[in-house]
Amino acid sequence: MPFGLIKYGFNKEYPARVDLPPACDLKDSYDVVIVGGGGHGCAAAYYLATEHGITDVAVLDKGYLGGGNTARNTAIIRANYLTPDGVNFYAESVGLYKELSNALDYNIMYSERGHLTLAHTDSAVRTMRWRAEVNKHLGVESELIFADEIARLCPTLDLSDDVRFPVLAALYHPPGSIARHDAVAWGYAAGAARHGVEFHQKTEVTGIVKEAGRVVAVETERGTVKCGQVIQAVAGSSSLVARMAGFKLPIRTIPLQACVSQPLKPFLDPIIVSGSLHAYVSQSARGELVMGGSTDPYPLYGTRSSLDFKEGLMAHMLELFPFLGEVKVLRQWAGMADMTPDFSPVMGETPVENYWLDAGWGTWGFKATPVCGKRMAETVATGRVPDILQPFRLSRFEEFDQVGEKGAASVGH
Ligand SMILES: Cc1cc2nc3c(=O)[nH]c(=O)nc-3n(C[C@H](O)[C@H](O)[C@H](O)COP(=O)(O)OP(=O)(O)OC[C@H]3O[C@@H](n4cnc5c(N)ncnc54)[C@H](O)[C@@H]3O)c2cc1C
């Protein structure tokens, strides 16, 4: 129970800090409507208000704020991607994350841990070396390290030679971090609300109204709302909402599962990822091991948890940390990952005028929350897609100009 509530009870003078004002009616029209109140939608609203003075904004979510993939992700933040376009983009996000608690006056529990991507085969070592070189060239800290250094950073990892997949090397990325995912969405929402942005939860968008190829309104289960511009930020439902606007996306939606263990005394400082074993793990501030693997084997709009996933993941966890045999799994859940062919997002212009896209977030979008919010806000405010987003344009798929990040994005988040 909050200290203030104990002291003041329900006295009207109770000086509680309220993140969002009480729910209100929808207005007839807004300058900007943001469909989706996950981290990305909340961040875009915040930067529209704080950096561009655009405050006649409504964020509409069919559920509750930050209750989609933002609530379900394993909160890994890093910039050690493979392509220069990807590295520059995620590096800007990491830079914003580092200052975010101060900027929002909201503790997002940003915790810099270092990130180790293990290489178990010669070809994986080559890819890690390649990533390290691209990263260093662009000013992102990354290096290839070997057994002694890996053992120093993570003494509990099994580095024996006589195992199925011995660890040959690792890509070490010191800025790799974790943060409190709910706090990121709520911190942005609270900051935007202080400037007058409205947040409407339990408000599903059911249709997009166009006139002469331009968006003019959105239909919701609470009525139709006119708008000047729309940002679509509905990770996991991107194809469904884009279809309402009349265009198709090159996306397959596939469930992605994760789980946590019972709390343990702190023993794991860095984030450990193994692409070959399809497993990754970090230890939260509460002591829980936060674990995940790759997506489910089939596309589905569903968030059920499966024994199959847990069984495979625990087998791999025990290959990395054999002493965890008696530790219990506490919770398991799933989200919906919008996977693109090149493992990069789709952002910017769409075939509908003034209808802007923030999609294709697969398994990797939490780390991009600040840069997406900032740059989508800039796009709406200026009517021009900034250079840093251009590589991720929707038209790249018909121009054969993909941003291939599979080597850095699958399982690695
Ligand atoms: C298990 C798991 C682990 C992950 N781990 C990581 C990780 O470690 N690092 C990382 O960077 N990324 C990770 N991700 C990916 C990351 O969670 C997402 O890419 C990111 O959260 C996307 O944020 P968002 O704000 O775009 O979407 P969301 O948080 O999903 O928000 C979209 C919102 O849109 C709303 N919505 C949908 N349809 C409508 C509609 N018709 N009308 C109104 N509202 C609608 C939903 O209710 C939802 O709240 C993981 C994902 C999962 C599932």
The ligand as an SDF file (V2000), in Angstrom:
LIG
                    3D

 53 58  0  0  0  0  0  0  0  0999 V2000
    7.8270  -12.8780  -25.7130 C   0  0  0  0  0  0  0  0  0  0  0  0
    8.3870  -11.6500  -26.3840 C   0  0  0  0  0  0  0  0  0  0  0  0
    9.6790  -11.2420  -26.1010 C   0  0  0  0  0  0  0  0  0  0  0  0
   10.2100  -10.1100  -26.7080 C   0  0  0  0  0  0  0  0  0  0  0  0
   11.4440   -9.6870  -26.3350 N   0  0  0  0  0  0  0  0  0  0  0  0
   11.9510   -8.5370  -26.8530 C   0  0  0  0  0  0  0  0  0  0  0  0
   13.2020   -8.0600  -26.3950 C   0  0  0  0  0  0  0  0  0  0  0  0
   13.8340   -8.6460  -25.5030 O   0  0  0  0  0  0  0  0  0  0  0  0
   13.6920   -6.9050  -26.9610 N   0  0  0  0  0  0  0  0  0  0  0  0
   13.0140   -6.2430  -27.9440 C   0  0  0  0  0  0  0  0  0  0  0  0
   13.5350   -5.2320  -28.4380 O   0  0  0  0  0  0  0  0  0  0  0  0
   11.7830   -6.6670  -28.3700 N   0  0  0  0  0  0  0  0  0  0  0  0
   11.2450   -7.7860  -27.8400 C   0  0  0  0  0  0  0  0  0  0  0  0
   10.0060   -8.2320  -28.2460 N   0  0  0  0  0  0  0  0  0  0  0  0
    9.2730   -7.4560  -29.2790 C   0  0  0  0  0  0  0  0  0  0  0  0
    8.5570   -6.2700  -28.6360 C   0  0  0  0  0  0  0  0  0  0  0  0
    7.7690   -6.6940  -27.5550 O   0  0  0  0  0  0  0  0  0  0  0  0
    7.6340   -5.5600  -29.6220 C   0  0  0  0  0  0  0  0  0  0  0  0
    8.2720   -5.3990  -30.8600 O   0  0  0  0  0  0  0  0  0  0  0  0
    7.2580   -4.1810  -29.0900 C   0  0  0  0  0  0  0  0  0  0  0  0
    6.7190   -4.3120  -27.7950 O   0  0  0  0  0  0  0  0  0  0  0  0
    6.2770   -3.4940  -30.0080 C   0  0  0  0  0  0  0  0  0  0  0  0
    5.7570   -2.3550  -29.3200 O   0  0  0  0  0  0  0  0  0  0  0  0
    4.4970   -1.6110  -29.8940 P   0  0  0  0  0  0  0  0  0  0  0  0
    4.2110   -0.4640  -29.0170 O   0  0  0  0  0  0  0  0  0  0  0  0
    4.7270   -1.3590  -31.3430 O   0  0  0  0  0  0  0  0  0  0  0  0
    3.3340   -2.7190  -29.8330 O   0  0  0  0  0  0  0  0  0  0  0  0
    2.4090   -3.2520  -28.6600 P   0  0  0  0  0  0  0  0  0  0  0  0
    3.0020   -3.0920  -27.3370 O   0  0  0  0  0  0  0  0  0  0  0  0
    1.9840   -4.6290  -29.0670 O   0  0  0  0  0  0  0  0  0  0  0  0
    1.1830   -2.2660  -28.7430 O   0  0  0  0  0  0  0  0  0  0  0  0
    0.2580   -2.3220  -29.7930 C   0  0  0  0  0  0  0  0  0  0  0  0
   -1.0980   -1.9910  -29.2070 C   0  0  0  0  0  0  0  0  0  0  0  0
   -2.0350   -1.8940  -30.2680 O   0  0  0  0  0  0  0  0  0  0  0  0
   -3.2910   -2.2620  -29.7650 C   0  0  0  0  0  0  0  0  0  0  0  0
   -4.1770   -2.5720  -30.8800 N   0  0  0  0  0  0  0  0  0  0  0  0
   -4.1130   -3.6060  -31.7470 C   0  0  0  0  0  0  0  0  0  0  0  0
   -5.1300   -3.5280  -32.6280 N   0  0  0  0  0  0  0  0  0  0  0  0
   -5.8210   -2.4120  -32.3160 C   0  0  0  0  0  0  0  0  0  0  0  0
   -6.9860   -1.8040  -32.8600 C   0  0  0  0  0  0  0  0  0  0  0  0
   -7.6420   -2.3240  -33.9210 N   0  0  0  0  0  0  0  0  0  0  0  0
   -7.4460   -0.6660  -32.2910 N   0  0  0  0  0  0  0  0  0  0  0  0
   -6.8130   -0.1250  -31.2220 C   0  0  0  0  0  0  0  0  0  0  0  0
   -5.7220   -0.6770  -30.6600 N   0  0  0  0  0  0  0  0  0  0  0  0
   -5.2300   -1.8050  -31.2190 C   0  0  0  0  0  0  0  0  0  0  0  0
   -2.9820   -3.4360  -28.8430 C   0  0  0  0  0  0  0  0  0  0  0  0
   -3.9890   -3.5950  -27.8650 O   0  0  0  0  0  0  0  0  0  0  0  0
   -1.6420   -3.0430  -28.2420 C   0  0  0  0  0  0  0  0  0  0  0  0
   -1.7390   -2.4910  -26.9530 O   0  0  0  0  0  0  0  0  0  0  0  0
    9.4440   -9.3660  -27.6650 C   0  0  0  0  0  0  0  0  0  0  0  0
    8.1380   -9.7720  -27.9520 C   0  0  0  0  0  0  0  0  0  0  0  0
    7.6020  -10.8940  -27.3140 C   0  0  0  0  0  0  0  0  0  0  0  0
    6.1950  -11.3040  -27.6340 C   0  0  0  0  0  0  0  0  0  0  0  0
  1  2  1  0
  2  3  1  0
  2 52  2  0
  3  4  2  0
  4  5  1  0
  4 50  1  0
  5  6  2  0
  6  7  1  0
  6 13  1  0
  7  8  2  0
  7  9  1  0
  9 10  1  0
 10 11  2  0
 10 12  1  0
 12 13  2  0
 13 14  1  0
 14 15  1  0
 14 50  1  0
 15 16  1  0
 16 17  1  0
 16 18  1  0
 18 19  1  0
 18 20  1  0
 20 21  1  0
 20 22  1  0
 22 23  1  0
 23 24  1  0
 24 25  2  0
 24 26  1  0
 24 27  1  0
 27 28  1  0
 28 29  2  0
 28 30  1  0
 28 31  1  0
 31 32  1  0
 32 33  1  0
 33 34  1  0
 33 48  1  0
 34 35  1  0
 35 36  1  0
 35 46  1  0
 36 37  1  0
 36 45  1  0
 37 38  2  0
 38 39  1  0
 39 40  1  0
 39 45  2  0
 40 41  1  0
 40 42  2  0
 42 43  1  0
 43 44  2  0
 44 45  1  0
 46 47  1  0
 46 48  1  0
 48 49  1  0
 50 51  2  0
 51 52  1  0
 52 53  1  0
M  END
$$$$
